[in-house]
Amino acid sequence: METFNTFADRMKNIGVMNYLKISLQHALYLLHHGMLKDAKRNLSEAETWRHGENTSSREILINLIQAYKGLLQYYTWSKKKMELSKLDKDDYAYNAVAQDVFNHSWKTSANISALIKIPGVWDPFVKSYVEMLEFYGDRDGAQEVLTNYAYDEKFPSNPNAHIYLYNFLKRQKAPRSKLISVLKILYQIVPSHKLMLEFHTLLRKSEKEEHRKLGLEVLFGVLDFAGCTKNITAWKYLAKYLKNILMGNHLAWVQEEWNSRKNWWPGFHFSYFWAKSDWKEDTALACEKAFVAGLLLGKGCRYFRYILKQDHQILGKKIKRMKRSVKKYSIVNPRL
């Protein structure tokens, strides 16, 4: 480590024009190795560097250096905050620690706030800054930061920005309509995100028909992805929602989603191979999938038929109910 530090210092002196960039890289290396005090010292030295031309790239580097210094101060603030949470307000040390926490938050805010106004992906800095704003009760300020980060067109598309905003609004018990509007954008960016099941729940509970229709689209969208094929919650939601929609005479909604998938979902989800494999690994998952398969492909579907023939003492009644529902509501049933 001593050899590397000597090399880094020599590089700073040789490459004066790149002093700030080398200093930042040096500090990040020290951070990676847990040398927080040395990293902070390097960042403080770089922050005071005044040689060279004032260019936009130099300004961004200075903002980055200050922001990483702020991140280190945030780390100290977090530890102080934890220490404060363990003290009773009547404790003689409480006021001193509380003042220390406040001082660190002020320094952190000053160092981070400039950077997050520049278009870019600043996730750890935004999260730290918002946590402190929330801690001191500035919810309006926190919401403004998160809203700008998510919606400012000058910033690159970033799923995390919408996730942070959604989680904040959820903590603030925002109206369902606000939560839906945030997750709708996340759905367009990452349709397989785990929050899509929450999105479906919000849409399903909405009084608007367009939302309930979108709720079906979201579930199909999640299960389009290979990484979600074993997600039993998604299959449970789809099985129950399909039945409710068909009972509510919205066959057209189901057909609209199924028409673009009927050529590849049977092999992707409902083959004989998957029926045997799913039943062996997770009988509950196999039952949910079989119900969906029966509703979409009818009682002749090989997946549905295989699960129907299995002898299972606990799931026996469920399988019988599933058979009756498929007979009554399957979209290949001419009575519909």
Summary of the structure (lengths in Angstrom):
residues: 336
radius of gyration: 27.8
end to end distance: 73.7
largest distance: 82.9
contacts: 1000
relative contact order: 0.05
helix: 75%
strand: 0%
